[in-house]
Amino acid sequence: MTITDTIDAPQAGTKEAGLVSALTSKGRTIAQLTDLLGWQPHTVRAAFTRLRKRGYIIERVPPTSRSPAKFKLRSTRAAEPKQ
């Protein structure tokens, strides 16, 4: 089962779909995502929030001495929020 099988996936061909695609690999930094999508850093972070509300789990991979923090999608769906 893939991520898009269990989560409300963005419409194909949109920048949000491009963000999901970029985050499903080994992860990307905010700077890499801004270059890829042509967005400002605060717009990338806002898109993370929208994806989280749809059920995606975005993991932050801590920075190392050679690389800044990266972000990637986990392959499982977040638990449904309690009402």
mmCIF file of the N, C-alpha and C atoms, coordinates in Angstrom:
data_MODEL
# 
_entry.id   MODEL 
# 
loop_
_atom_site.group_PDB 
_atom_site.id 
_atom_site.type_symbol 
_atom_site.label_atom_id 
_atom_site.label_alt_id 
_atom_site.label_comp_id 
_atom_site.label_asym_id 
_atom_site.label_entity_id 
_atom_site.label_seq_id 
_atom_site.pdbx_PDB_ins_code 
_atom_site.Cartn_x 
_atom_site.Cartn_y 
_atom_site.Cartn_z 
_atom_site.occupancy 
_atom_site.B_iso_or_equiv 
_atom_site.pdbx_formal_charge 
_atom_site.auth_seq_id 
_atom_site.auth_comp_id 
_atom_site.auth_asym_id 
_atom_site.auth_atom_id 
_atom_site.pdbx_PDB_model_num 
ATOM 1   N N  . MET A 1 1  ? 0.845   -1.177 0.000   1.00 0.00 ? 1  MET A N  1 
ATOM 2   C CA . MET A 1 1  ? 0.000   0.000  0.000   1.00 0.00 ? 1  MET A CA 1 
ATOM 3   C C  . MET A 1 1  ? 0.888   1.238  0.000   1.00 0.00 ? 1  MET A C  1 
ATOM 4   N N  . THR A 1 2  ? 0.531   2.225  -0.792  1.00 0.00 ? 2  THR A N  1 
ATOM 5   C CA . THR A 1 2  ? 1.312   3.449  -0.868  1.00 0.00 ? 2  THR A CA 1 
ATOM 6   C C  . THR A 1 2  ? 0.675   4.544  -0.022  1.00 0.00 ? 2  THR A C  1 
ATOM 7   N N  . ILE A 1 3  ? 1.398   5.627  0.127   1.00 0.00 ? 3  ILE A N  1 
ATOM 8   C CA . ILE A 1 3  ? 0.900   6.754  0.905   1.00 0.00 ? 3  ILE A CA 1 
ATOM 9   C C  . ILE A 1 3  ? -0.408  7.260  0.327   1.00 0.00 ? 3  ILE A C  1 
ATOM 10  N N  . THR A 1 4  ? -0.482  7.401  -0.972  1.00 0.00 ? 4  THR A N  1 
ATOM 11  C CA . THR A 1 4  ? -1.670  7.982  -1.591  1.00 0.00 ? 4  THR A CA 1 
ATOM 12  C C  . THR A 1 4  ? -2.874  7.053  -1.544  1.00 0.00 ? 4  THR A C  1 
ATOM 13  N N  . ASP A 1 5  ? -2.692  5.761  -1.243  1.00 0.00 ? 5  ASP A N  1 
ATOM 14  C CA . ASP A 1 5  ? -3.819  4.842  -1.101  1.00 0.00 ? 5  ASP A CA 1 
ATOM 15  C C  . ASP A 1 5  ? -4.595  5.096  0.177   1.00 0.00 ? 5  ASP A C  1 
ATOM 16  N N  . THR A 1 6  ? -3.967  5.658  1.184   1.00 0.00 ? 6  THR A N  1 
ATOM 17  C CA . THR A 1 6  ? -4.606  5.797  2.485   1.00 0.00 ? 6  THR A CA 1 
ATOM 18  C C  . THR A 1 6  ? -4.869  7.234  2.890   1.00 0.00 ? 6  THR A C  1 
ATOM 19  N N  . ILE A 1 7  ? -4.451  8.195  2.105   1.00 0.00 ? 7  ILE A N  1 
ATOM 20  C CA . ILE A 1 7  ? -4.547  9.603  2.464   1.00 0.00 ? 7  ILE A CA 1 
ATOM 21  C C  . ILE A 1 7  ? -5.200  10.371 1.330   1.00 0.00 ? 7  ILE A C  1 
ATOM 22  N N  . ASP A 1 8  ? -5.900  11.425 1.688   1.00 0.00 ? 8  ASP A N  1 
ATOM 23  C CA . ASP A 1 8  ? -6.513  12.311 0.697   1.00 0.00 ? 8  ASP A CA 1 
ATOM 24  C C  . ASP A 1 8  ? -5.402  12.997 -0.098  1.00 0.00 ? 8  ASP A C  1 
ATOM 25  N N  . ALA A 1 9  ? -5.060  12.424 -1.237  1.00 0.00 ? 9  ALA A N  1 
ATOM 26  C CA . ALA A 1 9  ? -3.934  12.906 -2.034  1.00 0.00 ? 9  ALA A CA 1 
ATOM 27  C C  . ALA A 1 9  ? -4.289  14.189 -2.779  1.00 0.00 ? 9  ALA A C  1 
ATOM 28  N N  . PRO A 1 10 ? -3.299  15.077 -2.958  1.00 0.00 ? 10 PRO A N  1 
ATOM 29  C CA . PRO A 1 10 ? -3.549  16.285 -3.749  1.00 0.00 ? 10 PRO A CA 1 
ATOM 30  C C  . PRO A 1 10 ? -3.801  15.937 -5.213  1.00 0.00 ? 10 PRO A C  1 
ATOM 31  N N  . GLN A 1 11 ? -4.450  16.831 -5.912  1.00 0.00 ? 11 GLN A N  1 
ATOM 32  C CA . GLN A 1 11 ? -4.758  16.617 -7.322  1.00 0.00 ? 11 GLN A CA 1 
ATOM 33  C C  . GLN A 1 11 ? -3.458  16.551 -8.129  1.00 0.00 ? 11 GLN A C  1 
ATOM 34  N N  . ALA A 1 12 ? -3.376  15.598 -9.031  1.00 0.00 ? 12 ALA A N  1 
ATOM 35  C CA . ALA A 1 12 ? -2.184  15.407 -9.860  1.00 0.00 ? 12 ALA A CA 1 
ATOM 36  C C  . ALA A 1 12 ? -1.863  16.673 -10.649 1.00 0.00 ? 12 ALA A C  1 
ATOM 37  N N  . GLY A 1 13 ? -0.578  16.964 -10.767 1.00 0.00 ? 13 GLY A N  1 
ATOM 38  C CA . GLY A 1 13 ? -0.129  18.105 -11.545 1.00 0.00 ? 13 GLY A CA 1 
ATOM 39  C C  . GLY A 1 13 ? -0.054  19.414 -10.775 1.00 0.00 ? 13 GLY A C  1 
ATOM 40  N N  . THR A 1 14 ? -0.479  19.416 -9.509  1.00 0.00 ? 14 THR A N  1 
ATOM 41  C CA . THR A 1 14 ? -0.418  20.643 -8.716  1.00 0.00 ? 14 THR A CA 1 
ATOM 42  C C  . THR A 1 14 ? 0.931   20.750 -8.013  1.00 0.00 ? 14 THR A C  1 
ATOM 43  N N  . LYS A 1 15 ? 1.245   21.948 -7.537  1.00 0.00 ? 15 LYS A N  1 
ATOM 44  C CA . LYS A 1 15 ? 2.497   22.113 -6.798  1.00 0.00 ? 15 LYS A CA 1 
ATOM 45  C C  . LYS A 1 15 ? 2.465   21.322 -5.489  1.00 0.00 ? 15 LYS A C  1 
ATOM 46  N N  . GLU A 1 16 ? 1.282   21.203 -4.891  1.00 0.00 ? 16 GLU A N  1 
ATOM 47  C CA . GLU A 1 16 ? 1.173   20.411 -3.667  1.00 0.00 ? 16 GLU A CA 1 
ATOM 48  C C  . GLU A 1 16 ? 1.480   18.941 -3.957  1.00 0.00 ? 16 GLU A C  1 
ATOM 49  N N  . ALA A 1 17 ? 1.062   18.438 -5.112  1.00 0.00 ? 17 ALA A N  1 
ATOM 50  C CA . ALA A 1 17 ? 1.404   17.071 -5.519  1.00 0.00 ? 17 ALA A CA 1 
ATOM 51  C C  . ALA A 1 17 ? 2.910   16.949 -5.729  1.00 0.00 ? 17 ALA A C  1 
ATOM 52  N N  . GLY A 1 18 ? 3.526   18.000 -6.271  1.00 0.00 ? 18 GLY A N  1 
ATOM 53  C CA . GLY A 1 18 ? 4.979   18.010 -6.426  1.00 0.00 ? 18 GLY A CA 1 
ATOM 54  C C  . GLY A 1 18 ? 5.688   17.978 -5.088  1.00 0.00 ? 18 GLY A C  1 
ATOM 55  N N  . LEU A 1 19 ? 5.120   18.658 -4.100  1.00 0.00 ? 19 LEU A N  1 
ATOM 56  C CA . LEU A 1 19 ? 5.688   18.633 -2.751  1.00 0.00 ? 19 LEU A CA 1 
ATOM 57  C C  . LEU A 1 19 ? 5.611   17.233 -2.171  1.00 0.00 ? 19 LEU A C  1 
ATOM 58  N N  . VAL A 1 20 ? 4.474   16.575 -2.313  1.00 0.00 ? 20 VAL A N  1 
ATOM 59  C CA . VAL A 1 20 ? 4.329   15.198 -1.819  1.00 0.00 ? 20 VAL A CA 1 
ATOM 60  C C  . VAL A 1 20 ? 5.338   14.288 -2.501  1.00 0.00 ? 20 VAL A C  1 
ATOM 61  N N  . SER A 1 21 ? 5.478   14.424 -3.794  1.00 0.00 ? 21 SER A N  1 
ATOM 62  C CA . SER A 1 21 ? 6.432   13.611 -4.551  1.00 0.00 ? 21 SER A CA 1 
ATOM 63  C C  . SER A 1 21 ? 7.863   13.841 -4.057  1.00 0.00 ? 21 SER A C  1 
ATOM 64  N N  . ALA A 1 22 ? 8.217   15.090 -3.816  1.00 0.00 ? 22 ALA A N  1 
ATOM 65  C CA . ALA A 1 22 ? 9.572   15.412 -3.352  1.00 0.00 ? 22 ALA A CA 1 
ATOM 66  C C  . ALA A 1 22 ? 9.832   14.861 -1.958  1.00 0.00 ? 22 ALA A C  1 
ATOM 67  N N  . LEU A 1 23 ? 8.803   14.802 -1.135  1.00 0.00 ? 23 LEU A N  1 
ATOM 68  C CA . LEU A 1 23 ? 8.984   14.347 0.246   1.00 0.00 ? 23 LEU A CA 1 
ATOM 69  C C  . LEU A 1 23 ? 8.925   12.834 0.388   1.00 0.00 ? 23 LEU A C  1 
ATOM 70  N N  . THR A 1 24 ? 8.508   12.108 -0.644  1.00 0.00 ? 24 THR A N  1 
ATOM 71  C CA . THR A 1 24 ? 8.407   10.656 -0.526  1.00 0.00 ? 24 THR A CA 1 
ATOM 72  C C  . THR A 1 24 ? 9.738   9.952  -0.734  1.00 0.00 ? 24 THR A C  1 
ATOM 73  N N  . SER A 1 25 ? 10.718  10.645 -1.249  1.00 0.00 ? 25 SER A N  1 
ATOM 74  C CA . SER A 1 25 ? 12.025  10.011 -1.437  1.00 0.00 ? 25 SER A CA 1 
ATOM 75  C C  . SER A 1 25 ? 12.808  10.065 -0.134  1.00 0.00 ? 25 SER A C  1 
ATOM 76  N N  . LYS A 1 26 ? 14.077  10.334 -0.194  1.00 0.00 ? 26 LYS A N  1 
ATOM 77  C CA . LYS A 1 26 ? 14.926  10.335 0.999   1.00 0.00 ? 26 LYS A CA 1 
ATOM 78  C C  . LYS A 1 26 ? 14.800  11.593 1.842   1.00 0.00 ? 26 LYS A C  1 
ATOM 79  N N  . GLY A 1 27 ? 13.975  12.522 1.410   1.00 0.00 ? 27 GLY A N  1 
ATOM 80  C CA . GLY A 1 27 ? 13.775  13.752 2.174   1.00 0.00 ? 27 GLY A CA 1 
ATOM 81  C C  . GLY A 1 27 ? 14.465  14.937 1.527   1.00 0.00 ? 27 GLY A C  1 
ATOM 82  N N  . ARG A 1 28 ? 13.967  16.117 1.832   1.00 0.00 ? 28 ARG A N  1 
ATOM 83  C CA . ARG A 1 28 ? 14.505  17.352 1.270   1.00 0.00 ? 28 ARG A CA 1 
ATOM 84  C C  . ARG A 1 28 ? 14.582  18.414 2.349   1.00 0.00 ? 28 ARG A C  1 
ATOM 85  N N  . THR A 1 29 ? 15.496  19.342 2.170   1.00 0.00 ? 29 THR A N  1 
ATOM 86  C CA . THR A 1 29 ? 15.599  20.490 3.074   1.00 0.00 ? 29 THR A CA 1 
ATOM 87  C C  . THR A 1 29 ? 14.595  21.553 2.622   1.00 0.00 ? 29 THR A C  1 
ATOM 88  N N  . ILE A 1 30 ? 14.330  22.504 3.500   1.00 0.00 ? 30 ILE A N  1 
ATOM 89  C CA . ILE A 1 30 ? 13.451  23.614 3.138   1.00 0.00 ? 30 ILE A CA 1 
ATOM 90  C C  . ILE A 1 30 ? 14.031  24.353 1.927   1.00 0.00 ? 30 ILE A C  1 
ATOM 91  N N  . ALA A 1 31 ? 15.349  24.572 1.921   1.00 0.00 ? 31 ALA A N  1 
ATOM 92  C CA . ALA A 1 31 ? 15.989  25.281 0.800   1.00 0.00 ? 31 ALA A CA 1 
ATOM 93  C C  . ALA A 1 31 ? 15.797  24.514 -0.512  1.00 0.00 ? 31 ALA A C  1 
ATOM 94  N N  . GLN A 1 32 ? 15.933  23.197 -0.479  1.00 0.00 ? 32 GLN A N  1 
ATOM 95  C CA . GLN A 1 32 ? 15.736  22.403 -1.688  1.00 0.00 ? 32 GLN A CA 1 
ATOM 96  C C  . GLN A 1 32 ? 14.293  22.494 -2.171  1.00 0.00 ? 32 GLN A C  1 
ATOM 97  N N  . LEU A 1 33 ? 13.356  22.485 -1.231  1.00 0.00 ? 33 LEU A N  1 
ATOM 98  C CA . LEU A 1 33 ? 11.947  22.572 -1.602  1.00 0.00 ? 33 LEU A CA 1 
ATOM 99  C C  . LEU A 1 33 ? 11.595  23.946 -2.168  1.00 0.00 ? 33 LEU A C  1 
ATOM 100 N N  . THR A 1 34 ? 12.178  25.005 -1.611  1.00 0.00 ? 34 THR A N  1 
ATOM 101 C CA . THR A 1 34 ? 11.904  26.340 -2.149  1.00 0.00 ? 34 THR A CA 1 
ATOM 102 C C  . THR A 1 34 ? 12.435  26.469 -3.571  1.00 0.00 ? 34 THR A C  1 
ATOM 103 N N  . ASP A 1 35 ? 13.606  25.908 -3.842  1.00 0.00 ? 35 ASP A N  1 
ATOM 104 C CA . ASP A 1 35 ? 14.163  25.934 -5.202  1.00 0.00 ? 35 ASP A CA 1 
ATOM 105 C C  . ASP A 1 35 ? 13.308  25.105 -6.164  1.00 0.00 ? 35 ASP A C  1 
ATOM 106 N N  . LEU A 1 36 ? 12.891  23.928 -5.706  1.00 0.00 ? 36 LEU A N  1 
ATOM 107 C CA . LEU A 1 36 ? 12.120  23.021 -6.541  1.00 0.00 ? 36 LEU A CA 1 
ATOM 108 C C  . LEU A 1 36 ? 10.749  23.594 -6.910  1.00 0.00 ? 36 LEU A C  1 
ATOM 109 N N  . LEU A 1 37 ? 10.079  24.193 -5.930  1.00 0.00 ? 37 LEU A N  1 
ATOM 110 C CA . LEU A 1 37 ? 8.708   24.647 -6.133  1.00 0.00 ? 37 LEU A CA 1 
ATOM 111 C C  . LEU A 1 37 ? 8.580   26.131 -6.461  1.00 0.00 ? 37 LEU A C  1 
ATOM 112 N N  . GLY A 1 38 ? 9.646   26.895 -6.236  1.00 0.00 ? 38 GLY A N  1 
ATOM 113 C CA . GLY A 1 38 ? 9.576   28.327 -6.457  1.00 0.00 ? 38 GLY A CA 1 
ATOM 114 C C  . GLY A 1 38 ? 8.789   29.056 -5.384  1.00 0.00 ? 38 GLY A C  1 
ATOM 115 N N  . TRP A 1 39 ? 8.724   28.475 -4.201  1.00 0.00 ? 39 TRP A N  1 
ATOM 116 C CA . TRP A 1 39 ? 7.991   29.057 -3.080  1.00 0.00 ? 39 TRP A CA 1 
ATOM 117 C C  . TRP A 1 39 ? 8.955   29.687 -2.088  1.00 0.00 ? 39 TRP A C  1 
ATOM 118 N N  . GLN A 1 40 ? 8.431   30.546 -1.231  1.00 0.00 ? 40 GLN A N  1 
ATOM 119 C CA . GLN A 1 40 ? 9.180   31.091 -0.105  1.00 0.00 ? 40 GLN A CA 1 
ATOM 120 C C  . GLN A 1 40 ? 9.187   30.039 1.016   1.00 0.00 ? 40 GLN A C  1 
ATOM 121 N N  . PRO A 1 41 ? 10.172  30.092 1.937   1.00 0.00 ? 41 PRO A N  1 
ATOM 122 C CA . PRO A 1 41 ? 10.217  29.100 3.020   1.00 0.00 ? 41 PRO A CA 1 
ATOM 123 C C  . PRO A 1 41 ? 8.936   29.040 3.854   1.00 0.00 ? 41 PRO A C  1 
ATOM 124 N N  . HIS A 1 42 ? 8.322   30.194 4.132   1.00 0.00 ? 42 HIS A N  1 
ATOM 125 C CA . HIS A 1 42 ? 7.104   30.175 4.940   1.00 0.00 ? 42 HIS A CA 1 
ATOM 126 C C  . HIS A 1 42 ? 5.941   29.513 4.193   1.00 0.00 ? 42 HIS A C  1 
ATOM 127 N N  . THR A 1 43 ? 5.970   29.561 2.877   1.00 0.00 ? 43 THR A N  1 
ATOM 128 C CA . THR A 1 43 ? 4.931   28.905 2.082   1.00 0.00 ? 43 THR A CA 1 
ATOM 129 C C  . THR A 1 43 ? 5.108   27.389 2.131   1.00 0.00 ? 43 THR A C  1 
ATOM 130 N N  . VAL A 1 44 ? 6.350   26.919 2.114   1.00 0.00 ? 44 VAL A N  1 
ATOM 131 C CA . VAL A 1 44 ? 6.623   25.483 2.231   1.00 0.00 ? 44 VAL A CA 1 
ATOM 132 C C  . VAL A 1 44 ? 6.132   24.987 3.586   1.00 0.00 ? 44 VAL A C  1 
ATOM 133 N N  . ARG A 1 45 ? 6.435   25.733 4.645   1.00 0.00 ? 45 ARG A N  1 
ATOM 134 C CA . ARG A 1 45 ? 5.990   25.316 5.981   1.00 0.00 ? 45 ARG A CA 1 
ATOM 135 C C  . ARG A 1 45 ? 4.465   25.324 6.090   1.00 0.00 ? 45 ARG A C  1 
ATOM 136 N N  . ALA A 1 46 ? 3.808   26.289 5.460   1.00 0.00 ? 46 ALA A N  1 
ATOM 137 C CA . ALA A 1 46 ? 2.336   26.322 5.454   1.00 0.00 ? 46 ALA A CA 1 
ATOM 138 C C  . ALA A 1 46 ? 1.777   25.119 4.690   1.00 0.00 ? 46 ALA A C  1 
ATOM 139 N N  . ALA A 1 47 ? 2.434   24.727 3.605   1.00 0.00 ? 47 ALA A N  1 
ATOM 140 C CA . ALA A 1 47 ? 2.002   23.546 2.853   1.00 0.00 ? 47 ALA A CA 1 
ATOM 141 C C  . ALA A 1 47 ? 2.163   22.288 3.702   1.00 0.00 ? 47 ALA A C  1 
ATOM 142 N N  . PHE A 1 48 ? 3.216   22.224 4.529   1.00 0.00 ? 48 PHE A N  1 
ATOM 143 C CA . PHE A 1 48 ? 3.366   21.104 5.468   1.00 0.00 ? 48 PHE A CA 1 
ATOM 144 C C  . PHE A 1 48 ? 2.139   21.026 6.374   1.00 0.00 ? 48 PHE A C  1 
ATOM 145 N N  . THR A 1 49 ? 1.687   22.159 6.853   1.00 0.00 ? 49 THR A N  1 
ATOM 146 C CA . THR A 1 49 ? 0.521   22.200 7.736   1.00 0.00 ? 49 THR A CA 1 
ATOM 147 C C  . THR A 1 49 ? -0.720  21.679 7.009   1.00 0.00 ? 49 THR A C  1 
ATOM 148 N N  . ARG A 1 50 ? -0.921  22.101 5.771   1.00 0.00 ? 50 ARG A N  1 
ATOM 149 C CA . ARG A 1 50 ? -2.067  21.614 4.995   1.00 0.00 ? 50 ARG A CA 1 
ATOM 150 C C  . ARG A 1 50 ? -1.994  20.103 4.792   1.00 0.00 ? 50 ARG A C  1 
ATOM 151 N N  . LEU A 1 51 ? -0.803  19.586 4.520   1.00 0.00 ? 51 LEU A N  1 
ATOM 152 C CA . LEU A 1 51 ? -0.652  18.140 4.339   1.00 0.00 ? 51 LEU A CA 1 
ATOM 153 C C  . LEU A 1 51 ? -0.929  17.398 5.638   1.00 0.00 ? 51 LEU A C  1 
ATOM 154 N N  . ARG A 1 52 ? -0.464  17.946 6.755   1.00 0.00 ? 52 ARG A N  1 
ATOM 155 C CA . ARG A 1 52 ? -0.728  17.305 8.056   1.00 0.00 ? 52 ARG A CA 1 
ATOM 156 C C  . ARG A 1 52 ? -2.233  17.248 8.335   1.00 0.00 ? 52 ARG A C  1 
ATOM 157 N N  . LYS A 1 53 ? -2.951  18.301 7.980   1.00 0.00 ? 53 LYS A N  1 
ATOM 158 C CA . LYS A 1 53 ? -4.401  18.319 8.182   1.00 0.00 ? 53 LYS A CA 1 
ATOM 159 C C  . LYS A 1 53 ? -5.103  17.273 7.321   1.00 0.00 ? 53 LYS A C  1 
ATOM 160 N N  . ARG A 1 54 ? -4.502  16.910 6.206   1.00 0.00 ? 54 ARG A N  1 
ATOM 161 C CA . ARG A 1 54 ? -5.058  15.872 5.334   1.00 0.00 ? 54 ARG A CA 1 
ATOM 162 C C  . ARG A 1 54 ? -4.719  14.464 5.819   1.00 0.00 ? 54 ARG A C  1 
ATOM 163 N N  . GLY A 1 55 ? -3.822  14.357 6.801   1.00 0.00 ? 55 GLY A N  1 
ATOM 164 C CA . GLY A 1 55 ? -3.474  13.045 7.336   1.00 0.00 ? 55 GLY A CA 1 
ATOM 165 C C  . GLY A 1 55 ? -2.051  12.597 7.088   1.00 0.00 ? 55 GLY A C  1 
ATOM 166 N N  . TYR A 1 56 ? -1.267  13.378 6.372   1.00 0.00 ? 56 TYR A N  1 
ATOM 167 C CA . TYR A 1 56 ? 0.132   13.013 6.139   1.00 0.00 ? 56 TYR A CA 1 
ATOM 168 C C  . TYR A 1 56 ? 0.942   13.196 7.424   1.00 0.00 ? 56 TYR A C  1 
ATOM 169 N N  . ILE A 1 57 ? 1.937   12.368 7.593   1.00 0.00 ? 57 ILE A N  1 
ATOM 170 C CA . ILE A 1 57 ? 2.876   12.522 8.702   1.00 0.00 ? 57 ILE A CA 1 
ATOM 171 C C  . ILE A 1 57 ? 4.208   12.940 8.093   1.00 0.00 ? 57 ILE A C  1 
ATOM 172 N N  . ILE A 1 58 ? 4.663   14.133 8.450   1.00 0.00 ? 58 ILE A N  1 
ATOM 173 C CA . ILE A 1 58 ? 5.916   14.660 7.925   1.00 0.00 ? 58 ILE A CA 1 
ATOM 174 C C  . ILE A 1 58 ? 6.970   14.545 9.023   1.00 0.00 ? 58 ILE A C  1 
ATOM 175 N N  . GLU A 1 59 ? 7.978   13.753 8.754   1.00 0.00 ? 59 GLU A N  1 
ATOM 176 C CA . GLU A 1 59 ? 9.063   13.551 9.723   1.00 0.00 ? 59 GLU A CA 1 
ATOM 177 C C  . GLU A 1 59 ? 10.179  14.557 9.469   1.00 0.00 ? 59 GLU A C  1 
ATOM 178 N N  . ARG A 1 60 ? 10.737  15.056 10.550  1.00 0.00 ? 60 ARG A N  1 
ATOM 179 C CA . ARG A 1 60 ? 11.906  15.938 10.464  1.00 0.00 ? 60 ARG A CA 1 
ATOM 180 C C  . ARG A 1 60 ? 13.128  15.096 10.777  1.00 0.00 ? 60 ARG A C  1 
ATOM 181 N N  . VAL A 1 61 ? 14.038  14.988 9.832   1.00 0.00 ? 61 VAL A N  1 
ATOM 182 C CA . VAL A 1 61 ? 15.293  14.270 10.028  1.00 0.00 ? 61 VAL A CA 1 
ATOM 183 C C  . VAL A 1 61 ? 16.283  15.298 10.583  1.00 0.00 ? 61 VAL A C  1 
ATOM 184 N N  . PRO A 1 62 ? 16.791  15.078 11.795  1.00 0.00 ? 62 PRO A N  1 
ATOM 185 C CA . PRO A 1 62 ? 17.660  16.087 12.426  1.00 0.00 ? 62 PRO A CA 1 
ATOM 186 C C  . PRO A 1 62 ? 18.888  16.439 11.585  1.00 0.00 ? 62 PRO A C  1 
ATOM 187 N N  . PRO A 1 63 ? 19.376  17.662 11.757  1.00 0.00 ? 63 PRO A N  1 
ATOM 188 C CA . PRO A 1 63 ? 20.569  18.066 11.005  1.00 0.00 ? 63 PRO A CA 1 
ATOM 189 C C  . PRO A 1 63 ? 21.803  17.304 11.470  1.00 0.00 ? 63 PRO A C  1 
ATOM 190 N N  . THR A 1 64 ? 22.760  17.202 10.572  1.00 0.00 ? 64 THR A N  1 
ATOM 191 C CA . THR A 1 64 ? 24.044  16.599 10.914  1.00 0.00 ? 64 THR A CA 1 
ATOM 192 C C  . THR A 1 64 ? 25.112  17.677 10.723  1.00 0.00 ? 64 THR A C  1 
ATOM 193 N N  . SER A 1 65 ? 26.344  17.325 10.978  1.00 0.00 ? 65 SER A N  1 
ATOM 194 C CA . SER A 1 65 ? 27.424  18.301 10.795  1.00 0.00 ? 65 SER A CA 1 
ATOM 195 C C  . SER A 1 65 ? 27.608  18.664 9.318   1.00 0.00 ? 65 SER A C  1 
ATOM 196 N N  . ARG A 1 66 ? 27.114  17.824 8.409   1.00 0.00 ? 66 ARG A N  1 
ATOM 197 C CA . ARG A 1 66 ? 27.282  18.065 6.979   1.00 0.00 ? 66 ARG A CA 1 
ATOM 198 C C  . ARG A 1 66 ? 25.997  18.462 6.258   1.00 0.00 ? 66 ARG A C  1 
ATOM 199 N N  . SER A 1 67 ? 24.861  18.417 6.943   1.00 0.00 ? 67 SER A N  1 
ATOM 200 C CA . SER A 1 67 ? 23.606  18.662 6.246   1.00 0.00 ? 67 SER A CA 1 
ATOM 201 C C  . SER A 1 67 ? 22.577  19.287 7.187   1.00 0.00 ? 67 SER A C  1 
ATOM 202 N N  . PRO A 1 68 ? 21.771  20.240 6.678   1.00 0.00 ? 68 PRO A N  1 
ATOM 203 C CA . PRO A 1 68 ? 20.699  20.805 7.498   1.00 0.00 ? 68 PRO A CA 1 
ATOM 204 C C  . PRO A 1 68 ? 19.566  19.790 7.675   1.00 0.00 ? 68 PRO A C  1 
ATOM 205 N N  . ALA A 1 69 ? 18.602  20.122 8.487   1.00 0.00 ? 69 ALA A N  1 
ATOM 206 C CA . ALA A 1 69 ? 17.460  19.228 8.721   1.00 0.00 ? 69 ALA A CA 1 
ATOM 207 C C  . ALA A 1 69 ? 16.722  18.965 7.412   1.00 0.00 ? 69 ALA A C  1 
ATOM 208 N N  . LYS A 1 70 ? 16.243  17.731 7.268   1.00 0.00 ? 70 LYS A N  1 
ATOM 209 C CA . LYS A 1 70 ? 15.469  17.340 6.097   1.00 0.00 ? 70 LYS A CA 1 
ATOM 210 C C  . LYS A 1 70 ? 14.079  16.919 6.547   1.00 0.00 ? 70 LYS A C  1 
ATOM 211 N N  . PHE A 1 71 ? 13.160  16.948 5.617   1.00 0.00 ? 71 PHE A N  1 
ATOM 212 C CA . PHE A 1 71 ? 11.787  16.555 5.888   1.00 0.00 ? 71 PHE A CA 1 
ATOM 213 C C  . PHE A 1 71 ? 11.390  15.480 4.895   1.00 0.00 ? 71 PHE A C  1 
ATOM 214 N N  . LYS A 1 72 ? 10.635  14.474 5.378   1.00 0.00 ? 72 LYS A N  1 
ATOM 215 C CA . LYS A 1 72 ? 10.153  13.421 4.487   1.00 0.00 ? 72 LYS A CA 1 
ATOM 216 C C  . LYS A 1 72 ? 8.826   12.901 5.016   1.00 0.00 ? 72 LYS A C  1 
ATOM 217 N N  . LEU A 1 73 ? 8.090   12.223 4.142   1.00 0.00 ? 73 LEU A N  1 
ATOM 218 C CA . LEU A 1 73 ? 6.804   11.668 4.527   1.00 0.00 ? 73 LEU A CA 1 
ATOM 219 C C  . LEU A 1 73 ? 6.975   10.277 5.093   1.00 0.00 ? 73 LEU A C  1 
ATOM 220 N N  . ARG A 1 74 ? 6.243   10.000 6.141   1.00 0.00 ? 74 ARG A N  1 
ATOM 221 C CA . ARG A 1 74 ? 6.170   8.647  6.670   1.00 0.00 ? 74 ARG A CA 1 
ATOM 222 C C  . ARG A 1 74 ? 5.097   7.917  5.870   1.00 0.00 ? 74 ARG A C  1 
ATOM 223 N N  . SER A 1 75 ? 5.216   6.617  5.735   1.00 0.00 ? 75 SER A N  1 
ATOM 224 C CA . SER A 1 75 ? 4.304   5.868  4.877   1.00 0.00 ? 75 SER A CA 1 
ATOM 225 C C  . SER A 1 75 ? 3.007   5.448  5.572   1.00 0.00 ? 75 SER A C  1 
ATOM 226 N N  . THR A 1 76 ? 2.785   5.860  6.806   1.00 0.00 ? 76 THR A N  1 
ATOM 227 C CA . THR A 1 76 ? 1.550   5.513  7.486   1.00 0.00 ? 76 THR A CA 1 
ATOM 228 C C  . THR A 1 76 ? 0.721   6.754  7.732   1.00 0.00 ? 76 THR A C  1 
ATOM 229 N N  . ARG A 1 77 ? -0.565  6.547  7.854   1.00 0.00 ? 77 ARG A N  1 
ATOM 230 C CA . ARG A 1 77 ? -1.505  7.655  8.068   1.00 0.00 ? 77 ARG A CA 1 
ATOM 231 C C  . ARG A 1 77 ? -1.548  8.031  9.543   1.00 0.00 ? 77 ARG A C  1 
ATOM 232 N N  . ALA A 1 78 ? -1.736  9.326  9.801   1.00 0.00 ? 78 ALA A N  1 
ATOM 233 C CA . ALA A 1 78 ? -1.887  9.811  11.171  1.00 0.00 ? 78 ALA A CA 1 
ATOM 234 C C  . ALA A 1 78 ? -3.211  9.312  11.726  1.00 0.00 ? 78 ALA A C  1 
ATOM 235 N N  . ALA A 1 79 ? -3.275  9.204  13.035  1.00 0.00 ? 79 ALA A N  1 
ATOM 236 C CA . ALA A 1 79 ? -4.520  8.794  13.682  1.00 0.00 ? 79 ALA A CA 1 
ATOM 237 C C  . ALA A 1 79 ? -5.584  9.858  13.461  1.00 0.00 ? 79 ALA A C  1 
ATOM 238 N N  . GLU A 1 80 ? -6.810  9.428  13.383  1.00 0.00 ? 80 GLU A N  1 
ATOM 239 C CA . GLU A 1 80 ? -7.913  10.367 13.199  1.00 0.00 ? 80 GLU A CA 1 
ATOM 240 C C  . GLU A 1 80 ? -8.037  11.252 14.433  1.00 0.00 ? 80 GLU A C  1 
ATOM 241 N N  . PRO A 1 81 ? -8.240  12.562 14.243  1.00 0.00 ? 81 PRO A N  1 
ATOM 242 C CA . PRO A 1 81 ? -8.363  13.456 15.404  1.00 0.00 ? 81 PRO A CA 1 
ATOM 243 C C  . PRO A 1 81 ? -9.647  13.154 16.175  1.00 0.00 ? 81 PRO A C  1 
ATOM 244 N N  . LYS A 1 82 ? -9.568  13.289 17.498  1.00 0.00 ? 82 LYS A N  1 
ATOM 245 C CA . LYS A 1 82 ? -10.743 13.095 18.346  1.00 0.00 ? 82 LYS A CA 1 
ATOM 246 C C  . LYS A 1 82 ? -11.608 14.333 18.301  1.00 0.00 ? 82 LYS A C  1 
ATOM 247 N N  . GLN A 1 83 ? -12.905 14.129 18.332  1.00 0.00 ? 83 GLN A N  1 
ATOM 248 C CA . GLN A 1 83 ? -13.829 15.267 18.273  1.00 0.00 ? 83 GLN A CA 1 
ATOM 249 C C  . GLN A 1 83 ? -14.427 15.567 19.605  1.00 0.00 ? 83 GLN A C  1 
# 
